[in-house]
Amino acid sequence: MTEETSGSTVPRRQLGRLLTQLREDASVSLDRAAEGLDCSRQKVWRIEKGLVPVRVVDARAMCAMYRVPEEMTSIVTGLARETRAKGWWHSYGDVVPSWFSLYVGLESSASTLRQYDSELIPGLLQTREYAAELFLRKNPTMSPAEREKLVEVRMQRQHVLTRRLPSAPTLRVVLSEAVLRRTLPDRRAMAGQLRHLLDMATLPNVSLRVLPFTAGPPLASETGTFVLLDFPQAFGRASTEPTTVYLENITGALYLDKPAEVAAYDRVWADLETLAADEAATEKLITAIIEEWA
């Protein structure tokens, strides 16, 4: 496991932003900070970007250099300790790529997930059979054991929706109607997947809506699939995790959190909510598709 993929995602990012703010408030350059820590400029940059866990001794040294009051130093060192904690997904080793490991950490810390998908059932709502078929198509040469590990990671992720502590996040999903009609080779497995969607939609923290073909092209036609992650207030800390847009492709992912970027995707989401069928109509549509295959 590389240094970049170990440790807890959200505390790393929170600590990085906080240390950047403290360094800039103290008018200390990156080069000066690196000299004070007796390390490379790149290491300080990686700490500030939340890419690596942080040793408590380094956190204290930076606070001393920036003349940080003791109360704030306690917050900084507390976050540094949290950056070295590992999530459950690290036990699955190399089957979880580093760019997705970051997302799983954010997903497990989010208070609300807003997801639009134009092609596939979202991972948090997939059945084991549906997930296995996707991984088989993605990499048919992968060994059955490796593929089963990937499926298990996906199944483990779904526990986030039913956990008690911390409180389960709210999941709001809009799916293109095409997702429901794009069947698996095993039509019974696809019918089972659609029934699973109906079951998941009964959870109090899950909202499922379909964008029907008749709604016309949404603004999301230009964005494709995306997830908006909102995070809870961080009590007792100087900063919170900003809303983040997650965009995945075949070789990696983008994480956008600049206010203008988030605002653009907020507008796209608002358009989807305007065009999508309500939850009751969505249930009727999914039920009708299941009956077509019966």
LUMROLUM-436284 format. One line per field, with one value per residue: x, z, y of N, C-alpha, C in turn. Coordinates in Angstrom, 3 decimals, padded with zeros to 6 digits. Last residue first. Layout:
N
n.c1 <- (X,...) .
n.c3 <- (Z,...) .
n.c2 <- (Y,...) .
ca.c1 <- (X,...) .
ca.c3 <- (Z,...) .
ca.c2 <- (Y,...) .
c.c1 <- (X,...) .
c.c3 <- (Z,...) .
c.c2 <- (Y,...) .
REM end
This chain:
294
n.c1 <- (-041.321,-040.673,-042.733,-042.423,-040.267,-041.512,-043.347,-041.656,-040.540,-042.873,-043.648,-041.437,-041.675,-043.990,-043.006,-040.953,-041.298,-038.993,-036.936,-036.685,-035.797,-033.554,-031.911,-031.534,-030.049,-027.719,-026.752,-026.247,-024.233,-022.244,-021.612,-020.814,-018.417,-016.918,-016.864,-015.517,-013.740,-013.641,-013.483,-011.635,-011.667,-010.027,-009.215,-009.778,-012.443,-013.678,-015.770,-015.995,-017.435,-017.289,-017.853,-018.055,-015.258,-015.112,-014.267,-012.102,-011.433,-013.556,-015.757,-017.407,-017.871,-020.907,-020.788,-020.777,-021.742,-020.899,-022.243,-021.177,-022.104,-022.206,-022.401,-022.460,-024.274,-026.579,-027.361,-029.388,-031.319,-033.512,-036.772,-038.593,-039.031,-037.366,-037.155,-035.179,-036.342,-035.193,-034.992,-033.533,-032.985,-033.573,-035.534,-035.942,-037.167,-035.212,-034.506,-036.643,-036.225,-033.720,-034.463,-035.853,-033.686,-032.273,-034.100,-033.987,-031.375,-031.637,-033.305,-031.668,-028.463,-027.268,-029.046,-030.454,-031.437,-033.500,-032.408,-030.878,-032.749,-033.695,-031.113,-031.650,-030.706,-030.674,-029.447,-028.924,-027.657,-025.651,-026.243,-024.354,-021.447,-024.076,-025.639,-025.935,-026.981,-025.214,-022.825,-022.967,-021.906,-019.259,-019.532,-020.042,-017.579,-015.891,-016.921,-016.141,-013.382,-013.172,-014.020,-011.847,-009.893,-010.995,-011.089,-008.759,-009.369,-010.147,-012.244,-013.019,-015.635,-017.188,-016.839,-017.923,-020.633,-021.277,-021.027,-023.135,-025.339,-025.041,-025.284,-026.902,-026.338,-026.273,-023.740,-023.155,-026.010,-026.522,-025.407,-025.854,-026.249,-026.735,-026.097,-026.364,-025.438,-025.225,-024.507,-022.385,-019.413,-017.620,-017.661,-016.859,-014.146,-013.195,-013.812,-012.050,-009.539,-009.782,-009.599,-006.922,-005.729,-007.906,-008.260,-006.634,-004.519,-006.378,-008.390,-007.951,-008.843,-011.492,-011.660,-009.014,-006.635,-005.079,-003.613,-005.134,-005.463,-003.148,-003.773,-005.885,-004.388,-002.709,-004.651,-005.709,-003.395,-002.920,-005.001,-004.029,-001.528,-001.152,001.619,003.937,004.875,006.626,004.792,003.383,005.439,005.901,003.470,003.543,005.759,004.802,002.678,002.795,000.137,-000.523,-001.017,-002.531,-003.339,-001.930,-000.070,001.550,002.584,004.114,006.030,007.292,008.352,010.433,011.799,012.996,013.254,011.399,012.491,012.418,009.663,009.072,010.435,009.001,006.462,006.758,004.761,002.822,000.957,-001.065,000.135,000.052,-002.696,-003.596,-002.230,-003.366,-006.027,-005.728,-004.684,-006.763,-008.687,-007.364,-007.071,-009.763,-010.606,-008.972,-006.615,-004.172,-002.786,-002.190,000.359,002.022,000.714,000.849) .
n.c3 <- (-017.235,-018.451,-017.801,-015.060,-014.954,-015.987,-013.957,-011.839,-012.845,-012.933,-010.243,-009.131,-010.444,-009.334,-006.701,-007.043,-010.244,-012.991,-013.628,-014.012,-011.596,-011.078,-013.175,-012.364,-010.050,-011.194,-012.554,-010.375,-009.137,-011.017,-010.595,-007.920,-008.097,-009.546,-007.829,-005.513,-006.049,-006.126,-007.811,-008.812,-011.256,-011.915,-014.196,-016.508,-017.163,-014.714,-012.589,-010.489,-007.806,-006.071,-002.694,-000.162,002.149,005.553,007.650,010.223,012.860,015.070,016.598,014.145,010.968,009.381,006.769,003.172,-000.066,-003.299,-006.309,-009.094,-012.528,-016.026,-018.107,-018.927,-020.918,-019.900,-017.791,-018.740,-020.639,-023.368,-022.374,-021.082,-022.195,-020.843,-017.367,-014.790,-011.649,-008.275,-004.921,-001.828,001.413,004.070,004.485,001.926,-000.438,-002.310,-002.024,-003.409,-006.000,-006.492,-006.463,-008.827,-010.540,-010.025,-010.916,-013.606,-014.030,-013.590,-015.700,-017.876,-018.381,-019.675,-018.445,-020.229,-020.043,-018.734,-016.767,-018.200,-019.591,-017.797,-015.606,-012.174,-009.312,-005.795,-002.737,000.456,003.506,005.578,008.935,011.710,012.517,013.447,011.707,008.175,005.673,003.856,004.185,003.007,000.490,000.628,000.464,-002.265,-003.294,-002.235,-003.587,-006.195,-005.841,-005.133,-007.474,-009.110,-007.931,-008.451,-011.253,-012.783,-015.816,-018.399,-018.628,-017.315,-017.794,-017.627,-014.925,-013.698,-014.434,-013.177,-010.491,-010.212,-010.569,-008.397,-006.159,-007.118,-006.381,-005.073,-005.039,-007.821,-009.927,-013.057,-015.879,-017.454,-016.180,-012.946,-010.289,-006.805,-003.823,-000.475,002.686,004.373,004.022,004.655,002.671,000.495,001.092,000.851,-001.794,-003.087,-002.495,-003.890,-006.476,-006.742,-006.091,-006.573,-005.062,-005.279,-003.463,-000.396,001.341,003.502,002.882,003.615,006.205,006.637,009.153,010.503,010.072,010.527,013.272,013.987,012.822,014.389,016.711,015.845,015.446,018.020,019.366,018.094,019.085,021.724,021.407,018.324,016.107,014.632,012.611,013.953,015.501,013.468,012.475,014.685,014.893,012.485,012.937,015.052,013.854,010.313,008.092,004.897,001.830,000.540,001.216,000.401,002.419,001.886,-000.575,000.179,001.777,-000.205,-001.943,-000.533,001.760,005.083,007.498,008.330,007.380,004.638,004.220,004.843,002.780,000.587,001.063,003.379,005.741,006.912,008.583,006.816,005.483,007.527,008.002,005.503,005.390,007.571,006.617,004.384,005.677,007.380,005.462,004.206,006.383,007.185,004.738,004.579,006.616,005.306,002.015,-000.449,-000.305,000.329,-000.941,000.000) .
n.c2 <- (-010.418,-008.113,-006.433,-006.233,-004.463,-002.192,-001.627,-000.972,001.377,003.004,003.131,004.456,006.930,007.909,008.282,010.157,011.886,012.206,015.115,017.880,018.955,017.475,018.395,021.052,020.631,019.558,021.795,023.452,022.006,022.263,024.970,024.971,023.551,025.435,027.624,026.530,023.484,020.743,017.677,015.092,012.531,009.370,006.690,005.323,005.696,008.069,010.070,012.750,014.376,017.362,018.260,020.678,020.590,019.867,022.679,023.980,023.876,021.971,021.472,019.535,019.933,019.223,016.688,017.207,016.002,015.208,014.313,012.504,011.774,011.065,014.016,016.670,017.074,016.085,017.626,019.157,016.679,016.244,014.871,013.333,010.870,009.139,010.225,009.742,008.638,008.498,007.710,008.234,007.063,007.059,005.141,002.701,002.145,001.821,-000.820,-002.041,-001.105,-002.290,-004.972,-005.102,-004.773,-007.146,-009.026,-008.447,-009.291,-012.011,-012.598,-012.148,-012.200,-010.040,-007.066,-004.222,-001.183,-000.015,001.551,003.362,004.884,006.705,007.812,008.481,010.105,009.775,010.478,009.395,010.477,008.269,007.159,008.358,006.300,004.199,002.610,001.871,001.744,002.766,001.466,-000.971,-000.767,-001.564,-004.334,-004.635,-003.752,-005.697,-007.926,-007.420,-007.611,-010.316,-011.533,-010.947,-012.504,-015.029,-015.217,-012.929,-011.138,-011.040,-009.208,-006.462,-005.613,-007.904,-008.518,-006.288,-006.639,-009.064,-008.330,-006.470,-008.192,-009.932,-008.226,-005.141,-001.652,000.738,001.719,001.973,002.696,001.202,003.205,005.573,007.939,009.058,011.242,011.645,012.930,012.247,013.655,013.305,011.260,009.297,007.439,008.992,009.394,006.754,006.254,008.078,006.962,004.603,005.462,006.016,003.546,000.657,-002.302,-004.436,-004.333,-004.562,-004.816,-003.247,-000.741,-000.534,000.456,002.954,003.874,006.809,009.019,011.221,011.408,012.807,015.273,016.156,016.650,018.676,020.724,021.058,021.888,024.303,025.810,026.058,027.333,029.262,029.142,029.888,028.370,026.680,025.247,023.905,022.304,020.667,019.317,017.857,016.245,014.685,013.336,012.950,012.497,010.902,012.798,014.689,017.263,019.412,019.640,017.414,018.198,020.425,019.196,017.627,019.543,020.608,018.160,019.054,020.488,022.223,024.582,024.107,024.065,026.729,028.031,027.094,028.157,030.971,032.558,034.206,033.226,032.680,030.539,028.587,028.379,027.419,024.976,023.676,023.417,021.759,019.461,018.716,017.986,015.855,014.078,013.622,012.195,009.743,008.179,005.819,005.271,006.234,007.351,005.258,002.142,-001.182) .
ca.c1 <- (-041.829,-039.708,-042.474,-043.537,-040.125,-040.410,-043.838,-042.542,-039.679,-042.109,-044.546,-041.778,-040.493,-043.989,-044.138,-040.648,-041.242,-040.275,-037.128,-037.124,-036.958,-034.684,-032.333,-032.235,-031.360,-028.561,-027.100,-027.243,-025.486,-022.899,-022.018,-022.021,-019.540,-017.141,-017.473,-016.907,-013.752,-014.247,-013.615,-012.298,-011.443,-011.153,-009.027,-008.409,-011.916,-013.529,-014.956,-016.182,-016.630,-017.842,-016.922,-018.779,-016.137,-014.840,-015.061,-012.595,-011.396,-012.444,-014.486,-017.452,-016.842,-020.087,-021.315,-020.204,-021.802,-020.780,-021.996,-021.650,-021.345,-022.379,-022.356,-021.567,-022.922,-026.103,-026.420,-028.057,-031.025,-032.118,-035.865,-038.226,-039.914,-037.003,-037.757,-035.314,-035.915,-036.050,-034.698,-034.507,-032.716,-032.491,-035.867,-035.165,-038.036,-035.926,-033.620,-036.441,-037.472,-033.862,-033.584,-036.600,-034.722,-031.646,-033.745,-035.251,-031.703,-030.746,-033.806,-032.779,-029.401,-027.573,-027.947,-030.504,-030.219,-033.839,-033.343,-030.211,-031.933,-034.539,-031.737,-031.166,-031.495,-030.223,-030.445,-028.565,-028.792,-025.866,-026.137,-025.619,-022.210,-023.120,-026.265,-025.197,-027.786,-026.598,-022.887,-023.321,-023.340,-019.565,-019.176,-021.071,-018.820,-015.695,-017.070,-017.570,-013.977,-012.730,-014.856,-013.157,-009.752,-010.734,-012.339,-009.063,-009.127,-008.989,-012.561,-011.725,-014.557,-017.091,-016.468,-016.492,-019.889,-021.338,-020.145,-021.743,-025.137,-025.026,-024.031,-026.900,-026.196,-027.588,-024.397,-022.568,-024.907,-027.014,-025.377,-025.486,-026.936,-026.084,-026.789,-025.739,-026.370,-024.677,-025.447,-023.720,-020.396,-017.690,-017.956,-018.215,-015.073,-013.034,-014.472,-013.502,-009.861,-009.657,-010.925,-007.865,-005.572,-006.887,-008.866,-007.810,-004.350,-005.123,-008.564,-007.671,-007.422,-011.199,-011.842,-010.386,-006.956,-006.037,-002.896,-004.717,-006.532,-003.313,-002.620,-006.143,-005.479,-002.112,-003.801,-006.584,-004.061,-001.951,-005.041,-005.353,-001.579,-001.500,000.215,003.556,003.854,007.165,005.796,002.672,004.843,006.980,003.895,002.454,005.805,005.995,002.387,003.302,001.069,-000.694,-000.264,-002.188,-004.033,-002.959,-001.103,000.825,001.735,003.003,005.116,006.633,007.295,009.265,011.642,012.439,014.378,011.112,012.273,013.712,010.443,008.494,010.846,010.432,006.649,006.701,005.871,003.692,002.256,-001.302,-000.056,001.340,-001.804,-004.097,-002.002,-001.939,-005.745,-006.258,-003.932,-005.491,-008.964,-007.728,-005.908,-008.834,-011.146,-009.061,-008.004,-004.640,-003.047,-003.486,-000.743,001.745,001.547,000.000) .
ca.c3 <- (-016.524,-018.565,-019.225,-015.576,-014.409,-016.733,-015.304,-011.730,-012.605,-014.150,-011.240,-008.688,-010.655,-010.760,-006.953,-006.537,-008.788,-012.447,-013.262,-015.127,-012.262,-010.163,-013.130,-013.627,-009.947,-010.328,-013.309,-011.385,-008.412,-010.883,-011.925,-008.305,-007.366,-010.086,-009.157,-005.457,-006.117,-004.953,-007.965,-007.605,-010.918,-011.476,-012.972,-015.997,-017.214,-016.082,-012.812,-011.883,-008.204,-007.243,-003.711,-001.128,001.186,004.218,007.304,008.850,012.219,014.137,017.286,015.444,011.811,010.071,007.989,004.403,000.971,-001.915,-005.447,-007.712,-011.498,-014.652,-017.878,-017.834,-021.139,-021.156,-017.500,-018.726,-019.478,-022.910,-023.221,-020.440,-022.629,-022.198,-018.487,-015.834,-013.015,-009.299,-006.277,-002.787,-000.016,003.645,004.720,003.068,000.739,-002.319,-001.465,-001.984,-005.315,-006.502,-005.403,-007.575,-010.484,-009.771,-009.503,-012.897,-014.193,-012.708,-014.344,-017.643,-017.556,-020.429,-018.397,-019.423,-020.552,-019.892,-016.380,-017.245,-020.342,-018.074,-016.920,-013.208,-010.529,-007.096,-003.695,-000.939,002.598,004.735,007.506,010.990,012.489,013.918,012.770,009.444,006.768,003.793,004.598,004.426,000.629,000.548,001.745,-001.301,-003.646,-001.880,-002.131,-005.880,-006.279,-004.201,-006.279,-009.416,-007.927,-007.064,-010.474,-012.154,-014.378,-018.101,-018.726,-017.404,-017.727,-018.904,-015.944,-013.564,-014.845,-014.637,-011.046,-010.060,-011.482,-009.768,-006.374,-006.563,-007.229,-005.266,-003.749,-007.031,-009.044,-011.690,-015.005,-018.070,-017.460,-013.801,-011.566,-007.934,-004.916,-001.780,001.571,004.979,003.531,005.552,004.020,000.532,001.082,002.092,-000.766,-003.149,-002.047,-002.440,-005.977,-007.042,-005.188,-007.009,-004.970,-006.152,-004.747,-001.135,000.052,003.679,002.687,002.221,005.993,006.434,007.867,010.644,009.977,009.141,012.491,014.442,012.328,012.992,016.731,016.170,014.343,016.916,019.788,017.931,017.683,021.473,021.866,019.747,016.316,015.873,012.239,012.932,016.156,014.338,011.610,014.173,015.972,012.719,011.857,015.259,014.882,011.632,008.689,006.338,002.657,-000.208,001.811,-000.525,002.307,003.155,-000.507,-000.762,002.382,000.937,-002.429,-000.777,000.436,004.092,006.952,008.604,008.819,005.302,003.949,005.639,004.172,000.697,001.028,002.050,005.557,005.829,009.191,007.824,004.765,006.931,009.080,006.040,004.354,007.602,007.825,004.213,004.631,007.942,006.418,003.431,005.603,008.058,005.113,003.535,006.471,006.125,003.390,-000.316,-000.729,001.352,-001.011,000.000) .
ca.c2 <- (-011.593,-009.196,-006.672,-007.042,-005.817,-002.813,-001.950,-002.135,000.220,002.712,002.548,003.099,006.094,007.591,007.379,008.820,011.812,011.771,013.709,017.040,019.553,017.338,016.989,020.776,021.278,018.733,020.589,023.859,022.243,020.960,024.518,025.712,022.968,024.094,027.778,027.005,024.936,021.353,019.123,015.577,013.932,010.190,007.454,005.244,004.335,007.569,008.871,012.357,013.219,016.694,017.782,019.864,021.261,019.336,021.510,023.915,025.189,022.123,021.658,020.208,019.314,020.206,017.301,016.676,017.036,014.764,015.468,012.426,012.489,010.614,012.587,016.285,017.581,015.499,016.540,019.764,017.524,016.244,015.634,014.594,011.950,009.549,009.485,010.756,008.312,009.092,007.236,008.756,006.855,007.945,006.551,003.190,002.221,003.103,000.210,-002.301,-000.783,-000.832,-004.477,-005.291,-003.742,-005.850,-009.003,-008.232,-007.877,-011.253,-012.787,-011.224,-012.956,-011.261,-008.033,-005.440,-001.837,-000.844,000.498,002.475,003.923,005.539,007.841,007.567,010.259,009.271,010.945,009.120,010.518,009.442,006.843,008.265,007.543,005.195,003.403,001.932,001.180,003.238,002.872,-000.906,-000.531,-000.128,-003.720,-005.012,-003.040,-004.293,-007.835,-007.493,-006.355,-009.279,-011.672,-010.371,-011.047,-014.613,-015.208,-014.203,-011.135,-011.877,-010.643,-007.139,-004.628,-007.198,-009.497,-006.519,-005.444,-008.965,-009.355,-006.038,-007.062,-010.454,-008.955,-006.494,-002.841,000.122,001.556,000.903,003.106,001.283,002.029,004.294,007.777,008.065,011.047,010.955,013.180,011.874,013.526,013.354,012.226,010.448,006.954,008.447,010.527,007.491,005.449,008.262,008.320,004.547,005.099,007.098,004.688,001.611,-000.966,-004.450,-003.663,-004.459,-005.496,-004.675,-001.008,-000.914,-000.985,002.520,003.260,005.708,007.747,010.973,010.788,011.415,014.502,015.788,015.678,017.378,020.266,020.663,020.650,023.222,025.409,025.485,025.959,029.109,028.802,030.573,029.351,027.568,026.090,024.849,023.322,021.510,020.215,018.808,017.235,015.497,014.337,012.585,013.454,011.017,011.859,013.481,016.120,018.939,020.672,017.507,017.000,020.588,020.170,016.982,018.653,021.469,018.765,018.123,019.710,020.813,024.423,024.276,022.861,025.653,028.267,026.806,026.708,030.363,031.621,034.721,033.523,033.721,031.802,028.996,028.812,028.691,025.989,024.003,024.175,023.123,020.149,019.155,019.058,017.046,014.532,014.356,013.498,010.754,008.579,006.917,004.880,005.592,008.197,006.257,003.324,000.000) .
c.c1 <- (-042.360,-040.219,-041.566,-043.359,-041.208,-040.189,-042.763,-043.044,-040.516,-041.244,-043.792,-042.682,-040.774,-042.798,-044.176,-041.777,-041.074,-040.172,-038.540,-037.510,-037.551,-035.956,-033.558,-032.736,-032.180,-029.963,-028.027,-027.695,-026.595,-024.169,-022.750,-022.530,-020.847,-018.352,-017.779,-017.581,-015.201,-014.159,-014.258,-012.313,-012.233,-010.696,-010.255,-008.201,-010.519,-012.794,-014.863,-015.236,-017.005,-016.887,-017.681,-017.837,-016.912,-015.778,-014.682,-013.435,-011.961,-012.556,-013.293,-016.059,-016.775,-019.101,-020.368,-020.764,-021.379,-020.788,-021.995,-021.280,-021.964,-021.524,-022.543,-021.376,-021.951,-024.657,-025.954,-026.987,-029.671,-031.899,-034.468,-037.342,-039.537,-037.792,-037.283,-035.870,-036.148,-035.461,-035.694,-034.082,-033.869,-032.145,-034.812,-035.432,-037.278,-036.889,-034.322,-035.593,-037.334,-035.118,-033.639,-035.775,-035.577,-032.701,-033.092,-035.008,-033.022,-031.041,-032.948,-033.372,-030.547,-028.573,-028.285,-029.187,-029.987,-032.620,-033.607,-031.109,-031.243,-033.755,-032.580,-031.861,-030.853,-031.221,-029.932,-029.713,-028.284,-027.190,-026.373,-025.387,-023.474,-021.882,-025.353,-025.947,-027.072,-027.449,-024.326,-023.432,-023.787,-021.032,-019.507,-020.797,-019.939,-016.973,-016.858,-017.780,-015.465,-013.356,-014.459,-014.083,-011.084,-010.602,-012.133,-010.372,-009.511,-008.664,-011.390,-011.948,-013.198,-015.900,-016.294,-015.998,-018.392,-020.549,-020.122,-020.782,-023.675,-024.744,-023.926,-025.557,-026.376,-027.523,-025.748,-023.272,-024.440,-025.843,-026.111,-025.689,-026.733,-026.915,-026.013,-026.666,-025.735,-025.754,-024.687,-024.802,-021.692,-018.787,-018.092,-018.596,-016.513,-013.980,-014.355,-014.212,-011.365,-009.985,-010.911,-009.273,-006.595,-006.872,-007.799,-008.543,-005.573,-005.240,-007.383,-007.816,-007.081,-009.722,-011.385,-010.453,-008.415,-006.412,-003.797,-004.051,-006.096,-004.367,-002.724,-005.008,-005.832,-003.181,-003.224,-005.763,-004.995,-002.566,-004.046,-005.477,-002.921,-001.697,-000.065,002.066,003.338,006.185,006.360,003.652,004.100,006.426,004.983,002.846,004.724,006.132,003.592,003.007,001.497,000.387,-000.671,-001.517,-003.716,-003.713,-002.218,-000.334,000.949,002.046,003.893,005.642,006.554,008.070,010.412,012.314,013.860,012.247,012.020,013.570,011.797,009.286,010.303,010.920,008.109,006.837,005.719,004.955,003.254,000.004,-000.305,001.214,-000.462,-003.151,-002.418,-001.580,-004.282,-005.922,-004.407,-004.676,-007.666,-008.020,-006.223,-007.595,-010.246,-009.474,-008.127,-006.044,-003.493,-003.780,-002.108,000.519,001.121,000.889) .
c.c3 <- (-017.509,-017.944,-019.408,-017.062,-014.984,-016.247,-016.122,-013.101,-012.515,-013.965,-012.506,-009.709,-010.268,-011.116,-008.415,-006.811,-008.344,-010.923,-012.756,-014.713,-013.301,-010.752,-012.229,-013.655,-011.206,-010.204,-012.477,-012.205,-009.389,-010.038,-011.840,-009.667,-007.765,-009.418,-009.775,-006.819,-006.171,-004.942,-006.714,-007.677,-009.662,-011.245,-012.645,-014.684,-016.608,-016.030,-014.294,-012.182,-009.617,-007.643,-004.834,-002.278,000.335,003.223,005.905,008.670,010.810,013.394,016.374,016.047,013.133,010.973,008.540,005.628,002.291,-000.988,-004.004,-007.018,-010.134,-013.680,-016.407,-017.733,-020.060,-021.431,-018.757,-018.486,-019.628,-021.723,-022.637,-021.327,-022.044,-022.636,-019.841,-017.069,-013.928,-010.674,-007.247,-004.185,-000.848,002.166,004.234,003.255,001.974,-001.146,-001.375,-001.349,-003.806,-005.748,-005.336,-006.383,-009.225,-009.662,-009.118,-011.395,-013.504,-012.807,-013.336,-016.249,-017.171,-019.696,-019.302,-019.429,-019.721,-020.510,-017.517,-016.899,-019.414,-018.815,-017.108,-014.526,-011.591,-008.175,-005.094,-001.836,001.178,003.980,006.689,009.509,011.655,013.043,013.264,010.448,008.116,004.958,004.670,004.916,002.088,000.855,001.752,000.073,-002.659,-002.151,-001.633,-004.384,-005.957,-004.547,-005.215,-008.203,-008.186,-006.968,-009.050,-011.375,-013.773,-016.615,-018.406,-017.439,-017.904,-018.926,-017.293,-014.578,-014.771,-015.135,-012.568,-010.697,-011.424,-010.779,-007.827,-006.850,-006.445,-006.093,-003.859,-005.708,-008.145,-010.796,-013.696,-017.180,-018.066,-015.051,-012.360,-009.131,-006.200,-002.815,000.300,003.916,004.329,005.181,005.017,001.953,001.212,002.195,000.590,-002.043,-002.036,-001.838,-004.462,-006.553,-005.462,-006.129,-005.381,-006.090,-005.650,-002.485,-000.887,002.373,002.834,001.986,004.609,006.130,007.819,009.263,010.205,008.974,011.065,013.601,012.756,012.444,015.337,016.255,014.639,015.777,018.699,018.327,017.416,020.027,021.581,020.122,017.813,016.171,013.447,012.596,015.179,015.039,012.451,013.285,015.494,013.804,012.058,014.177,015.097,012.615,010.063,006.908,004.124,000.653,001.157,000.020,001.350,003.021,000.794,-000.671,001.491,001.591,-001.272,-001.195,000.381,002.759,005.998,008.159,009.220,006.807,004.638,005.460,005.091,002.127,001.214,002.152,004.186,005.670,008.177,008.486,005.732,006.247,008.525,007.110,004.866,006.542,007.890,005.413,004.430,006.907,006.982,004.346,004.870,007.322,006.093,004.048,005.585,005.768,004.192,001.106,-000.463,000.991,000.044,000.000) .
c.c2 <- (-012.622,-010.490,-007.886,-007.334,-006.728,-004.244,-002.640,-002.585,-001.056,001.469,002.157,002.405,004.647,006.705,006.952,007.829,010.353,011.709,013.432,015.615,018.604,017.941,016.817,019.330,021.029,019.326,019.703,022.659,022.638,021.048,023.180,025.257,023.646,023.443,026.416,027.127,025.419,022.880,019.707,017.102,014.265,011.617,008.288,005.996,004.211,006.237,008.553,011.208,012.819,015.570,017.094,019.524,020.254,020.008,021.059,022.660,025.160,023.453,021.807,020.303,020.059,019.490,018.346,017.396,016.400,015.973,014.974,013.728,012.226,011.438,012.273,014.780,017.128,015.917,015.817,018.705,018.213,017.184,015.664,015.469,013.304,010.772,010.005,010.058,009.506,008.783,007.825,008.326,007.398,007.793,007.531,004.682,002.684,003.239,001.555,-001.193,-000.975,-000.408,-002.944,-004.779,-003.872,-004.743,-007.683,-008.177,-007.541,-009.762,-012.025,-011.389,-012.024,-012.153,-009.214,-006.205,-003.094,-001.532,-000.477,001.291,002.928,004.464,006.582,007.854,009.379,009.641,010.615,009.552,010.303,009.348,008.107,007.997,007.386,005.165,004.519,002.820,001.235,002.750,003.368,000.534,-000.464,000.141,-002.232,-004.378,-003.371,-003.502,-006.407,-007.306,-006.312,-007.931,-010.646,-010.437,-010.371,-013.100,-014.716,-014.106,-012.480,-011.925,-011.554,-008.650,-005.284,-006.245,-008.817,-007.547,-005.672,-007.752,-009.291,-007.040,-006.604,-009.353,-009.437,-007.137,-004.132,-001.158,000.861,000.656,001.963,001.711,002.286,003.074,006.401,007.857,010.027,010.896,012.639,012.125,013.196,013.207,012.172,011.437,008.103,008.038,010.057,008.665,006.140,007.482,008.534,005.907,004.955,006.762,005.777,002.853,000.048,-003.112,-003.713,-003.776,-005.276,-005.448,-002.483,-001.203,-001.427,001.025,002.830,005.182,006.544,009.623,010.474,010.692,013.039,014.940,015.214,016.286,018.880,020.071,020.136,021.887,024.288,024.998,025.299,027.637,028.669,030.391,030.129,028.690,027.119,025.794,024.363,022.625,021.172,019.804,018.294,016.564,015.253,013.717,012.963,011.946,011.993,012.411,014.801,017.726,020.278,018.492,016.954,019.406,020.355,017.931,017.984,020.621,019.663,018.850,018.630,019.895,022.985,024.048,022.919,024.364,027.168,026.983,026.333,028.851,030.961,033.886,034.077,034.158,032.952,030.348,029.283,029.244,027.364,025.041,024.594,024.004,021.574,019.926,019.614,018.229,015.829,014.850,014.242,012.128,009.813,007.344,006.089,005.139,007.557,007.076,004.321,001.238) .
REM end
